[in-house]
Amino acid sequence: MSKSVTAFLLGLTLALGGAGVSLAQAPAPAAAPAAKLSVDSLVGDLIKDSDAKAVLTANIPEVVTNPQLTMGYGMKLRDIAQFEPTLTPEKLAKIDKDLAAMQAKRGH
């Protein structure tokens, strides 16, 4: 290691130590609260959550079992409606209500 790099690293260490900051002692970030699941959530996030997947399966089994659903994992469930005629505004409202009830039941 060159003398200039060594001097830089030593200076950085002293500066951080002198300011009362230590990279090794940085507190871990607090865990982010779980995002509220809704029809505006990504399909992939809904499918990963077993309770949310159960809500979807109860309401739109033909969508959940469709092998093409994986192509929509990066899309919001509401946006999938343009490709799936069974996802009517009424059906989306029911799914949203059921997802909210599911989250309330588990304390989210």
N, C-alpha and C positions, 0 to 999 in steps of 0.2 A: 504494500500500500504506500502510495507516495506521501511525502511529508505534508503536503498541502491538504490531502484528504484526511490524514490523521489529525492535523491541526483543526480542520473544520469540524470533525466529529467530536473532538475534545471540547471545542468551543461550544458546540451545540449541547453537549451533555452538561457542561457547566452552566450554560444559560438556562436550560430547562430546570436543572437542580437548584440554581440560584433563585429562580422565580417560584420555587415551591411546587413545581409541576414535574411529575414523573410519568413517563409513558406506561411504566409497569404498574403504577398505582391508579390509573384512570378507572373510574367506576364503570361497571358494565351498564350499557343503556337499558333503560326499563323496557320490559316487553310491551310491544304495542298491543293495545286492546284488540280483541277479535273484531274484525270488520262485520258490520251488520249485513246479513245475507238477505238479498231481495232479488226481484226479477231484473234489477240493474247490476247484479253481480255477474262476474264471468262464469260461464257454464262450467269451466274446469274447476273453479272454486266450489261451485255448488255440488258437483259430482264427487269431489274429494271429501266433502263433509258427509258422513254417513247419514246423519239425520236429515240434512237438506236433500240428499239423494232419495231418501225414502219419501219425502214430500213430493219430489218430482215424479217418482215412480207411481205414487198414488194418483197423481193428477194427469200425467202425460206419459203413460208407460210406453206408448209407441215411439215417443221421442227418445226416452232414456235407453231403450233397447236398439235403437237405430245405430248400426255400425258407423254411419257417417257423422254421428254426433261429435266424435273426437276432432273433426275438422273445425268445429265451432267452439272448442274449449277456450279460445282467446276472445270470444265474443260475449256480449251480455245476452242473457236469456231473452230479454225484450227484443233484441236485434235479430234473434233467430226466427222470430215470428214472421218475418218477411219471406222465409223459406218454408215455413211449416204452418199450413192452414189451420191446424188444430189449436194453435196458440192464439186464440182470439183475445181481444181486450178483456173479456169477462174471465177467461181461463187464467190470464196473467194476473188479474186482480185476486182471484181465488188462491193462486200459488203464493202471491205476495202475502196475503192474509195468513195462509198456513205456515209460511216461513217465519213470519213475525210471532205467531203463536208458539211455534217450535222453539224459537230462541227465548221467548219469555218463560217457557216451561223449564228450560235448562239454565235460566238465570243470566242471559246475555242481554 
